[in-house]
Amino acid sequence: MKNTNVLISGSSVAGPALAHWLHRYGFHPTIVERAPALRDGGYAVDFRGEAHLSVLRRMGIMDDVERARTGMGSMSYVNSAGKPQAQLPADLFAGDLEILRGDLARILYDATAHHTEYIFGDSIASLTEDAEGVTVTFERGAPRRFDLVIGADGLHSRTRDLTFGPEERFVKHLGVHCAIFTTANHLGLDHTGHAYRTAGKLAAMYSARHNTEAKAVFYFSSPDLDLDRHDVARQQAVLAERFAGTGWESDRLLRDMRYAPDFYFDSVGQVRMDSWSRGRVALVGDAAYCPSSLSGMGTGLALVGAYVLAGELAAAQGDHRIAFARYEDELREYAEGCQKMGDGVAKLMVPGSRLMATLLNRYYKVMPYLPGKNMAAKIARKTAENITLRDYRAPARPQPGNPLPSHQD
Ligand SMILES: Cc1cc2nc3c(=O)[nH]c(=O)nc-3n(C[C@H](O)[C@H](O)[C@H](O)COP(=O)(O)OP(=O)(O)OC[C@H]3O[C@@H](n4cnc5c(N)ncnc54)[C@H](O)[C@@H]3O)c2cc1C
């Protein structure tokens, strides 16, 4: 096996999942994460269909994920007075298994911390590749050498910037911004959520951690505002401007937002790249093929991507040229399908005109009585299942002295 010394940038979903598999196949992963500690907070993410679930099972973390599942029921669309007008079934937005992103990151971290070196509070500053490996300098730590570098550092990937060029070339803004934060469950929501939509805006709140808290979510349509990602005060001011006086619980949530421990704000975008690797550097998860937070596919896709990338590296005995090409062959069609799910959803979730918003609200009201009521959930499931996962344990390319360990499925 060659190229066993691998640096991964980013410790959310794709990064630790990749470290998990690399370790199983005999590689030595190191993860560098910009945040000073594991980022626990966050919104609900979901898995749907057999491909996602089977990767969780193969990793041996299904029981932990099951234990932390949100157990959400249906979601109500309400009017400005908070009166439910329509109900959407859980499987439409929560998939087969929903979990808070922070809980998932914690499970993945716990499953890998004993064999993976984690460096928190640092970031790659430069990458210089030569025939033997990559010299990596960090913003804080001393320079180090690695055989391969994998960017699992999300939509605004530093690894992608350094290797492929500026973000503008790869990130497509979908015309929507999103904010989300943890707040008190002051509506007493019981494993459910309320959403309120007007022209170009959607505000929602759903209970989390078995109703002990709630997540407030705001989406609004707008061209890319290009706000400084670290300027939380400015982001909160923009959100307050947009939603003040909108109705429902918006004003209260905006007041509570000032005290949120985990305020998140970003434009909703997709990453489109012709290639996910260059030389000894490759990308995985949102960094390479973010389908957008509205697709409901990002987490499952990141997990499947990590599984395939590590598997191909093992199958190629660490030959990155073969493995990176095979990784793209195996995954590209699947990733593009997931991205299609994100394409149309922005306009559907946050329609720009009052007429469209009203029509959509009315449609949701009658949807449960229509023959095609489950169509959206079915399409999402079909998309999520549109890959046949290779079994990298199969003795196709056995390695003398280093058999691939078996695992549960
Ligand atoms: C509001 C919202 C709702 C979502 N809802 C869903 C959903 O319902 N279903 C679903 O499947 N997906 C959902 N997603 C998407 C999902 O969270 C992502 O697709 C998924 O987390 C991708 O994982 P990732 O590891 O590739 O990237 P990320 O989760 O973005 O993680 C990137 C990691 O890299 C770190 N990092 C960034 N820059 C650097 C750097 N320079 N150096 C070191 N580390 C760095 C970050 O701190 C982070 O830990 C949602 C996303 C958002 C924002």
The ligand as an SDF file (V2000), in Angstrom:
LIG
                    3D

 53 58  0  0  0  0  0  0  0  0999 V2000
  -29.2380   24.9490    7.1090 C   0  0  0  0  0  0  0  0  0  0  0  0
  -28.7920   23.6400    6.5480 C   0  0  0  0  0  0  0  0  0  0  0  0
  -29.6850   22.6060    6.5250 C   0  0  0  0  0  0  0  0  0  0  0  0
  -29.2940   21.3860    5.9950 C   0  0  0  0  0  0  0  0  0  0  0  0
  -30.2010   20.3870    5.9470 N   0  0  0  0  0  0  0  0  0  0  0  0
  -29.8370   19.1980    5.4290 C   0  0  0  0  0  0  0  0  0  0  0  0
  -30.7390   18.0930    5.3590 C   0  0  0  0  0  0  0  0  0  0  0  0
  -31.8860   18.1810    5.7710 O   0  0  0  0  0  0  0  0  0  0  0  0
  -30.3220   16.9310    4.8390 N   0  0  0  0  0  0  0  0  0  0  0  0
  -29.0450   16.7680    4.3880 C   0  0  0  0  0  0  0  0  0  0  0  0
  -28.7060   15.6810    3.9400 O   0  0  0  0  0  0  0  0  0  0  0  0
  -28.1640   17.7780    4.4250 N   0  0  0  0  0  0  0  0  0  0  0  0
  -28.5240   18.9960    4.9290 C   0  0  0  0  0  0  0  0  0  0  0  0
  -27.6370   20.0120    4.9560 N   0  0  0  0  0  0  0  0  0  0  0  0
  -26.3230   19.8610    4.3150 C   0  0  0  0  0  0  0  0  0  0  0  0
  -25.3370   19.1260    5.1340 C   0  0  0  0  0  0  0  0  0  0  0  0
  -25.1100   19.7340    6.3660 O   0  0  0  0  0  0  0  0  0  0  0  0
  -24.0270   19.0710    4.3720 C   0  0  0  0  0  0  0  0  0  0  0  0
  -24.2680   18.6700    3.0470 O   0  0  0  0  0  0  0  0  0  0  0  0
  -23.1130   18.0790    5.0080 C   0  0  0  0  0  0  0  0  0  0  0  0
  -22.8490   18.4910    6.3260 O   0  0  0  0  0  0  0  0  0  0  0  0
  -21.8010   17.9800    4.2090 C   0  0  0  0  0  0  0  0  0  0  0  0
  -20.7950   17.5870    5.0250 O   0  0  0  0  0  0  0  0  0  0  0  0
  -19.2920   18.0150    4.7460 P   0  0  0  0  0  0  0  0  0  0  0  0
  -18.5210   17.3210    5.8040 O   0  0  0  0  0  0  0  0  0  0  0  0
  -18.9460   17.7920    3.3260 O   0  0  0  0  0  0  0  0  0  0  0  0
  -19.2230   19.5890    4.9230 O   0  0  0  0  0  0  0  0  0  0  0  0
  -19.5640   20.5140    6.1620 P   0  0  0  0  0  0  0  0  0  0  0  0
  -20.5870   19.9030    7.0160 O   0  0  0  0  0  0  0  0  0  0  0  0
  -19.8210   21.8670    5.6300 O   0  0  0  0  0  0  0  0  0  0  0  0
  -18.2060   20.5380    7.0140 O   0  0  0  0  0  0  0  0  0  0  0  0
  -17.0610   21.2110    6.6520 C   0  0  0  0  0  0  0  0  0  0  0  0
  -16.1220   21.2330    7.8460 C   0  0  0  0  0  0  0  0  0  0  0  0
  -14.8980   21.8430    7.4450 O   0  0  0  0  0  0  0  0  0  0  0  0
  -14.5320   22.8080    8.3900 C   0  0  0  0  0  0  0  0  0  0  0  0
  -13.7130   23.8000    7.7010 N   0  0  0  0  0  0  0  0  0  0  0  0
  -14.1200   24.8040    6.9050 C   0  0  0  0  0  0  0  0  0  0  0  0
  -13.0670   25.4940    6.4650 N   0  0  0  0  0  0  0  0  0  0  0  0
  -11.9700   24.9070    6.9790 C   0  0  0  0  0  0  0  0  0  0  0  0
  -10.5830   25.1720    6.8850 C   0  0  0  0  0  0  0  0  0  0  0  0
  -10.1100   26.1820    6.1640 N   0  0  0  0  0  0  0  0  0  0  0  0
   -9.7210   24.3690    7.5480 N   0  0  0  0  0  0  0  0  0  0  0  0
  -10.1810   23.3330    8.3260 C   0  0  0  0  0  0  0  0  0  0  0  0
  -11.4980   23.0500    8.4500 N   0  0  0  0  0  0  0  0  0  0  0  0
  -12.3780   23.8270    7.7830 C   0  0  0  0  0  0  0  0  0  0  0  0
  -15.8310   23.3400    8.9250 C   0  0  0  0  0  0  0  0  0  0  0  0
  -15.6720   23.9670   10.1840 O   0  0  0  0  0  0  0  0  0  0  0  0
  -16.6520   22.0700    9.0020 C   0  0  0  0  0  0  0  0  0  0  0  0
  -16.4350   21.3870   10.2100 O   0  0  0  0  0  0  0  0  0  0  0  0
  -27.9820   21.2260    5.4860 C   0  0  0  0  0  0  0  0  0  0  0  0
  -27.0720   22.2820    5.5460 C   0  0  0  0  0  0  0  0  0  0  0  0
  -27.4660   23.4690    6.0740 C   0  0  0  0  0  0  0  0  0  0  0  0
  -26.4660   24.6050    6.0830 C   0  0  0  0  0  0  0  0  0  0  0  0
  1  2  1  0
  2  3  1  0
  2 52  2  0
  3  4  2  0
  4  5  1  0
  4 50  1  0
  5  6  2  0
  6  7  1  0
  6 13  1  0
  7  8  2  0
  7  9  1  0
  9 10  1  0
 10 11  2  0
 10 12  1  0
 12 13  2  0
 13 14  1  0
 14 15  1  0
 14 50  1  0
 15 16  1  0
 16 17  1  0
 16 18  1  0
 18 19  1  0
 18 20  1  0
 20 21  1  0
 20 22  1  0
 22 23  1  0
 23 24  1  0
 24 25  2  0
 24 26  1  0
 24 27  1  0
 27 28  1  0
 28 29  2  0
 28 30  1  0
 28 31  1  0
 31 32  1  0
 32 33  1  0
 33 34  1  0
 33 48  1  0
 34 35  1  0
 35 36  1  0
 35 46  1  0
 36 37  1  0
 36 45  1  0
 37 38  2  0
 38 39  1  0
 39 40  1  0
 39 45  2  0
 40 41  1  0
 40 42  2  0
 42 43  1  0
 43 44  2  0
 44 45  1  0
 46 47  1  0
 46 48  1  0
 48 49  1  0
 50 51  2  0
 51 52  1  0
 52 53  1  0
M  END
$$$$
